[in-house]
Amino acid sequence: MHTTLLIVLYVACELIANVTANKPVDVAGLSAPGGVFIYALTFTLIDLINDRMGKGGARRVVVAALAANVLFAFYIRVVIALPSPAFYNGSEHFASVLGSTWRIVVASIVAYIVSSLIDVEIFDWWKRKGRGPAWMRVLMSNGVSTLIDSVTFVVLAFAGTFPLLGLILGQYIFKMIMTVVSMPLIYATRQRASTPE
């Protein structure tokens, strides 16, 4: 898989997760924000980007995705604030779906930047130490970073409004399941690792 495609998928998953995070979902008795499934892929994707571009390149992609998230959140607020023409009667629905509170946006950005940078560091450390195969490095870095992300996001976004422990547990379990499910991506990208981009 081409590095550019990995970067595009990473940024897209980040943005989609932010749009869908406002609706909690219940799957098999576990609750989590709706964006959990696609967001979980970002940890594996950033590990694959790290593998291809190194720690510095992965950090630049994290910062670029952060900028895209901030621009997205800002522009949504601008569109919500602008008046609608008389023929449009969906402003309330638009605002309720896309106009996430600043608390959720800030929680998402803080959790994202902290957990993504930690993921980059852990993956790079394991890679430099030569510890285990690629799938193990992804599993270990994701195991730590997704826990940090889950706790940070849920506490900042929902403290005082939703039960936190259930959301943290559900989010973490779903993210780790998605990490395992996404493992074939590691080997799909490694087949092209020696091919010049």
Summary of the structure (lengths in Angstrom):
residues: 197
radius of gyration: 17.6
end to end distance: 10.1
largest distance: 62.9
contacts: 624
relative contact order: 0.17
helix: 77%
strand: 4%
